[in-house]
Amino acid sequence: MDHNEFDALLRDRGWYYDNGWSHDDTYWDCYISDDSASINEYFVILSKKGNGRCLKITKTPSQKQEIWAGPLSSVAEINTLIAFIESQVVQS
């Protein structure tokens, strides 16, 4: 899957490119959910060359926690990550 297909797939699921982030001394492409600006706790998807991370961000108190890491280069892998994030939102 190329970068444009990856962007389109996430955009169709409500995630948008939000520039890049540095995490663990690596620069990642970052994607953020369109509703994250209005809540105290939100998730970001980081992607780099077929690998991914998911961070849980809490605004108050300010915290960043990596909650998922793995391959992120196919539709099935993206669907698995989105389902995982949705399960975390329900638990929060």
Secondary structure, 3 states (H helix, E strand, C coil): CCHHHHHHHHHHCCEEEEEEEEECCEEEEEEEECCHHHCCEEEEEEEECCEEEEEEEECCCCEEEEEEEEECCCHHHHHHHHHHHHHHHHHC
